[in-house]
């Protein structure tokens, strides 16, 4: 028994002639007769009887037709879903992101992608960049959006999306707030609030400090950017934070940002995926979407 045989039975059971059934299914009329006889043999039943030069379903066929219609419909639905998966319009996409992109950059892009492909289910894991890249290498996720310095990752394609520069952040009541431009000497006695070890921001902050000859005196190490911002507002210390993470607070006047003296930005928010001969359709759709968003300034 095959689906073509069931389609023949469905059409003839609906009152179509052999010729009409052949035209509807794109078959030759003898092929339609062959499928019908073959199905009768397999079921051990007579399915059609001639009446006034037309075929009419027997009682057995009439009893089976509801099942036939259901099977044909489900098969059609399955073929449609399979086509959606092939085209990347359905399925599951496992993404990983480091904290800054996940919180301050990607949400509108996630929303836009979901609107364009509502049948693709997004799953997001948020961790430090190194942990996210480890998940990508071990096939726990399909693609990553992470903040990275200018670097190469073995067997990975890295697509820079936008700059993610670091800024010096202080409260409006801080004594240095009156100065628009700060020098390294201005910072030697300041207490810095630092990201936790292992984060890209912490690594770049330490590299900057070493480059300009500044010794960082840390009041505390904090793992969350939001916590660091609240601590700065309370004048516990000053911090080095991604510009994107403080946009709302600088516009409202809750925080001030200043350029880091002697700092040259090398940090980008990047899309990263494995170098493979054939990307899955969902990953391909996502990478194309993100690259188009950046090209068009979306």
Secondary structure, DSSP 8 states (H G I E B T S, - for coil): --HHHHHHHHHHHTT--HHHHHHHHT--HHHHHHHHHHHHHHHTS--EEEETTEEEE-HHHHHHHHHHHHHHHHHHHHHHHHHHHHHTSSEEEEEEE-HHHHHHTSHHHHHHHHHH-TTEEEEEEE--HHHHHHHHHTTSSSEEEEEEES---TTEEEEEEEE--EEEEEETTSGGGG-SS--HHHHTT-EEEEE-TTSHHHHHHHHHHHHHT---EEEEEES-HHHHHHHHHTTS-EEEEEGGGGHHHHHHTSEEEE--TT----EEEEEEEE--SS--HHHHHHHHHHHHHHHTT-
